[in-house]
Amino acid sequence: MRLVFDNNTWISFAIGNHMKDIPAILLRPDIELFACRELIEEFERVCQYEKIKHHLKPERLVSTIELIHIKASIAEITNSLADFSDPKDNYLLDLCAEVAVDFLVTGDKRLLLLNVYRTTKIITFNELRDLLGIKG
Protein backbone atom coordinates (compact mmCIF):
# COMPACT_ATOMS: atom_id res chain seq x y z
CA MET A 1 0.00 0.00 0.00
CA ARG A 2 1.47 3.30 -1.14
CA LEU A 3 0.68 6.32 1.07
CA VAL A 4 1.16 10.05 1.40
CA PHE A 5 0.37 11.67 4.74
CA ASP A 6 -0.80 15.28 4.50
CA ASN A 7 0.90 17.67 6.91
CA ASN A 8 -2.19 17.91 9.10
CA THR A 9 -1.64 14.20 9.83
CA TRP A 10 2.02 14.80 10.69
CA ILE A 11 1.21 17.84 12.84
CA SER A 12 -1.43 15.90 14.76
CA PHE A 13 1.10 13.15 15.38
CA ALA A 14 3.77 15.67 16.45
CA ILE A 15 1.39 17.26 18.95
CA GLY A 16 1.33 13.84 20.55
CA ASN A 17 -2.29 13.18 21.39
CA HIS A 18 -3.39 11.60 18.14
CA MET A 19 -2.41 9.00 15.60
CA LYS A 20 -0.13 7.03 17.88
CA ASP A 21 -0.40 4.11 15.43
CA ILE A 22 1.68 5.86 12.76
CA PRO A 23 5.06 4.29 13.70
CA ALA A 24 3.56 0.78 13.81
CA ILE A 25 1.79 1.36 10.50
CA LEU A 26 5.01 2.52 8.88
CA LEU A 27 6.86 -0.57 10.12
CA ARG A 28 4.53 -2.83 8.17
CA PRO A 29 6.27 -4.37 5.14
CA ASP A 30 3.21 -3.74 2.97
CA ILE A 31 3.34 0.04 3.53
CA GLU A 32 5.34 2.46 1.39
CA LEU A 33 5.34 6.11 2.45
CA PHE A 34 6.15 8.97 0.08
CA ALA A 35 6.94 12.63 0.65
CA CYS A 36 8.50 15.47 -1.29
CA ARG A 37 10.59 18.54 -0.60
CA GLU A 38 7.46 20.73 -0.61
CA LEU A 39 5.77 18.60 2.05
CA ILE A 40 8.81 18.69 4.32
CA GLU A 41 9.22 22.45 3.87
CA GLU A 42 5.54 23.03 4.66
CA PHE A 43 5.82 20.85 7.77
CA GLU A 44 8.80 22.86 9.01
CA ARG A 45 7.00 26.15 8.27
CA VAL A 46 3.75 25.12 9.99
CA CYS A 47 5.65 23.96 13.07
CA GLN A 48 6.80 27.57 13.51
CA TYR A 49 3.26 29.01 13.65
CA GLU A 50 2.59 30.32 17.16
CA LYS A 51 -0.81 28.60 17.34
CA ILE A 52 0.90 25.26 16.60
CA LYS A 53 4.31 25.73 18.22
CA HIS A 54 3.03 25.93 21.79
CA HIS A 55 1.17 22.59 21.38
CA LEU A 56 4.17 20.67 20.02
CA LYS A 57 6.07 18.40 22.35
CA PRO A 58 9.77 18.85 21.48
CA GLU A 59 10.66 15.15 21.74
CA ARG A 60 7.64 14.20 19.64
CA LEU A 61 8.54 16.82 17.04
CA VAL A 62 12.04 15.38 16.75
CA SER A 63 10.72 11.84 16.44
CA THR A 64 8.20 12.98 13.79
CA ILE A 65 10.93 14.57 11.68
CA GLU A 66 13.08 11.45 12.06
CA LEU A 67 10.16 9.21 11.11
CA ILE A 68 9.50 11.19 7.93
CA HIS A 69 13.16 11.09 6.93
CA ILE A 70 13.65 7.41 7.77
CA LYS A 71 10.41 5.98 6.39
CA ALA A 72 9.47 8.21 3.47
CA SER A 73 10.82 7.84 -0.02
CA ILE A 74 11.39 11.38 -1.20
CA ALA A 75 10.01 11.97 -4.68
CA GLU A 76 10.56 14.91 -6.96
CA ILE A 77 7.46 16.40 -8.51
CA THR A 78 8.21 16.70 -12.22
CA ASN A 79 4.67 17.43 -13.43
CA SER A 80 2.72 20.17 -11.68
CA LEU A 81 -0.71 19.57 -13.16
CA ALA A 82 -3.12 19.73 -10.22
CA ASP A 83 -5.53 22.67 -10.20
CA PHE A 84 -7.28 22.27 -6.86
CA SER A 85 -9.58 24.89 -5.32
CA ASP A 86 -6.96 25.40 -2.60
CA PRO A 87 -3.74 25.95 -4.61
CA LYS A 88 -1.48 25.33 -1.60
CA ASP A 89 -2.55 21.67 -1.77
CA ASN A 90 -1.69 21.22 -5.45
CA TYR A 91 1.74 19.80 -4.59
CA LEU A 92 0.09 17.00 -2.56
CA LEU A 93 -2.07 15.97 -5.49
CA ASP A 94 0.90 16.24 -7.85
CA LEU A 95 2.94 14.05 -5.49
CA CYS A 96 0.18 11.46 -5.36
CA ALA A 97 0.01 11.38 -9.16
CA GLU A 98 3.80 11.38 -9.56
CA VAL A 99 4.32 8.23 -7.49
CA ALA A 100 0.89 6.68 -8.07
CA VAL A 101 0.02 6.29 -4.40
CA ASP A 102 -3.04 4.35 -3.34
CA PHE A 103 -4.08 6.73 -0.56
CA LEU A 104 -3.64 10.32 0.51
CA VAL A 105 -4.30 10.44 4.27
CA THR A 106 -5.63 13.81 5.36
CA GLY A 107 -7.99 15.64 7.64
CA ASP A 108 -8.52 18.43 5.10
CA LYS A 109 -12.26 18.57 4.41
CA ARG A 110 -11.87 20.04 0.91
CA LEU A 111 -9.44 17.31 -0.11
CA LEU A 112 -11.70 14.67 1.43
CA LEU A 113 -14.59 15.97 -0.66
CA LEU A 114 -12.58 15.13 -3.79
CA ASN A 115 -12.70 11.50 -2.64
CA VAL A 116 -10.37 10.44 -5.48
CA TYR A 117 -7.67 12.22 -7.45
CA ARG A 118 -6.67 10.27 -10.53
CA THR A 119 -5.93 6.82 -9.03
CA THR A 120 -5.44 8.03 -5.44
CA LYS A 121 -8.23 7.60 -2.90
CA ILE A 122 -8.35 10.42 -0.34
CA ILE A 123 -9.12 9.15 3.16
CA THR A 124 -8.92 10.07 6.82
CA PHE A 125 -6.47 8.49 9.24
CA ASN A 126 -9.33 6.58 10.87
CA GLU A 127 -10.31 5.16 7.48
CA LEU A 128 -6.70 4.04 7.00
CA ARG A 129 -6.79 2.34 10.39
CA ASP A 130 -10.01 0.56 9.39
CA LEU A 131 -8.49 -0.56 6.09
CA LEU A 132 -5.52 -1.99 7.96
CA GLY A 133 -7.72 -3.67 10.58
CA ILE A 134 -6.35 -1.61 13.47
CA LYS A 135 -8.71 -1.39 16.42
CA GLY A 136 -9.04 1.90 18.29
C-alpha positions, 0 to 999 in steps of 0.5 A: 500500500502506497501512502502520502500523509498530509501535513495535518496528519504529521502535525497531529502526530507531532502534537502527541495526542493523536495518531499514535499508530503511525510508527507501527503502520510505517513498520509494516512491510506492505506500507510504502510512504512517500513525501516530497521537498514541498511537504517537508518544507511546509511541515517545518514552516507550519511547526513555527506558527505560534498557534501550533508551536506551543502545542508541540512536544519537542521530543515528539517533534524530533521523532516525527521529523526522524520518522519522515526522513527514515520511512518516506521515499522522497520523490521529486514532482516533475509534473505540476498539473493539479488545479485544486480549489486550494492551490497550496494543496496542489503539490500534494495531489501532484505528489500522489500522481507522480508516485501513483500512491493508493491513498492520501491520508488527510484531515482536510475537508476540501481534499476529502470531498474530492474522494479520489484524485486520478488513481489516489483515494483520499481518506482520513487516518481513521479510514486508513486504520479501518483498512488496515484492521487496526482497532481503536 
